[in-house]
């Protein structure tokens, strides 16, 4: 088991740093979007980072499972 290490960095700061790293080291970043709260948060953070570093538009993939609430698709 790995020993935990603590920093003064917030979860938001760490998330933005990791997303920036992905954009800096990858040819293409794609966000998987389900419409839930977690993927919505991730998509918004990716949009924030991409706009800051000039990498818009953000590519997202969404699979319509035919059971998704219509406003989510919109």
N, C-alpha and C positions, 0 to 999 in steps of 0.2 A: 504494500500500500504506500502510495506517495504521501510524503509529509506535506501538510497544507502550508502555504506561505501567504501572508497577508500584505496588501499594499494600501496606499492611501487613495488609489484610483477607484472611482465609482463604477458601477456596472455600466452606466451609459458611456462613460469615457472609454472603458475597455472595449465595449461593443463597437464604438465608432473607430477606434484604433484598429481593431481586427478587420472591419470592413474596408478601411483605407488600405490595409496590407493586401487584402484580396485584389483590390483594384490596381495596386502598384505591381503585383507579381503575376497577374493573370491576364491573358489576352481578352477573355470575355467573362463577365460575371453575370450569372442568371439567378434570380430569386424565385424560389418555389412559393407560390401564393395560394393559400387555401381559403382565405377569407376570415380565418380565425384571428383571435387577438394577437397571437405570437407572430404569425406570418405578416399580419398587417403592420405590426411594430417594426419587424425586420425590413419590410418593403419601404416604410417611411424613413428608417435610418439609412438605407441604401440610397434613397433619393437625396437625402441631406448630404451625404458624403459625395455622391456623384456630382451634385450641383456645385459643391465647394471646389472640386478638383477638375471640373470641366469634362466629366465623363457621361453626361446625359445623352440619350435617354437610358433609363434603367431597364434592363431586359427582365421580364418576369414570365413564368410559365404557370398557367392555370388550367387544370383539367376539370371539365364540367362532368360531374358525376351524376347529373340529372336529379340530384336531390339537394342542390344548393339553393338557398333562398335567393330569389331573383335580384333583390337590391345588392347582394354580394357580387353578383356577376356584373352588374352595372358599375 
